């Protein structure tokens, strides 16, 4: 027996439920951007890899943060 493929369902106009919210675009970071992270604190972007991974220097360590950047904000 095969499992059904997981896919997004389309919203029917007659549905009593609200349509799903569109996905927010990813924030872009550049080298030398100042950022804050909920777990690591203040830091500076020192590298951007493949337009998704960001290498950030938080003075105590360097951390590679992958998209989506849920807990990191540009200052």
C-alpha positions in Angstrom: 0.0 0.0 0.0 1.4 3.4 -0.9 1.0 6.5 1.1 -0.5 9.6 -0.4 1.9 12.3 -1.3 1.9 15.3 1.0 1.1 18.5 -0.9 -0.5 21.8 -0.1 -4.2 21.9 -0.6 -5.8 24.7 -2.5 -8.2 27.0 -0.7 -11.8 26.7 -1.9 -13.7 30.0 -2.3 -16.7 28.5 -0.4 -14.6 27.4 2.6 -15.6 29.0 5.9 -11.9 29.0 7.0 -9.5 31.7 6.2 -6.9 31.0 3.5 -3.4 30.3 4.6 -1.0 33.2 4.9 1.6 33.5 2.1 5.1 32.6 3.1 7.2 35.6 4.1 10.3 36.3 1.9 13.6 35.4 3.4 15.6 38.4 4.8 18.9 39.0 3.0 22.1 39.7 4.8 25.3 41.1 3.5 28.9 41.2 4.9 29.3 43.7 7.7 25.6 43.8 8.6 25.0 44.2 12.4 22.6 41.5 13.7 21.1 40.4 16.9 20.3 36.8 17.8 18.0 35.6 20.6 20.5 33.0 21.8 23.9 34.5 20.9 23.4 38.3 21.2 24.9 41.0 19.1 27.1 40.1 16.1 28.5 41.0 12.7 28.0 39.1 9.5 31.4 38.0 8.2 30.3 35.7 5.4 27.3 34.8 3.2 27.4 31.3 1.6 25.1 30.1 -1.2 22.8 33.0 -0.5 21.2 31.1 2.4 23.8 30.3 5.1 25.2 33.3 7.1 28.4 33.2 9.1 28.2 35.5 12.1 30.9 36.6 14.5 29.5 37.0 18.0 32.9 38.0 19.5 33.0 34.9 21.6 32.5 32.5 18.6 31.6 32.3 14.9 28.3 30.6 14.1 26.9 29.5 10.8 23.2 30.2 10.8 20.9 28.6 8.2 17.8 30.0 6.7 15.1 30.6 7.8 16.6 33.1 10.2 13.8 32.8 12.8 15.7 34.1 15.8 18.1 36.6 14.0 17.3 40.2 13.1 19.1 42.9 11.2 19.9 46.1 13.2 
